[in-house]
Amino acid sequence: MRVPMRKEKFKRMRMHIKLTVNGAGHELDIEPRTTLLDCLRDHLRLTGAHAGCEHGVCGACTVLVDGTAVRSCLMFAPQAEGTAVTTIEGVTPGPGELSPIQDAFCETHGMQCGYCTPAMILVAHALLAENPAPTREQIVEAISGNICRCTGYAQIVEAIALAAERMRGANRPSELRK
């Protein structure tokens, strides 16, 4: 026996959350099942985190939550309430400027298509905040959860190592050596 469908429309449950993203406070009314990735992209229009596999495997959606690299496709937006979320849009020192890590990626050609680049840069930020002088093996381990289909990883590892040197005051860019 079939149960007849009700004609009335079901209201989707919504909740009010407060998020701090890139240092700015936001108040949103969202469905509880909204992922942090969808919240960032669809509600806050921060499109640096990319939807790749949407299963937490590729790492393209990586953001920093309280300084730790997390896959935003696996985290619900309400879980981020009370934390500091940083996206690629929030790592630059100022408008039109690049962070030392972004600059090193440009200099070493650590990106090709750019799809994985924001996540790789955020993983590098988390790594270098915890370990300012990582070994090559530690860099490789840190980025092992992020898939890049273009570069072969050598330039990415080189970029992170160069950024680490520069952030410690060594191997400054040529325009700053004068």
Beta strands, then each sheet from edge to edge (+ up, - down):
strand 1: 15-21
strand 2: 24-30
strand 3: 62-65
strand 4: 68-71
strand 5: 84-86
sheet 1: 2+ 1- 5- 3+ 4-
end
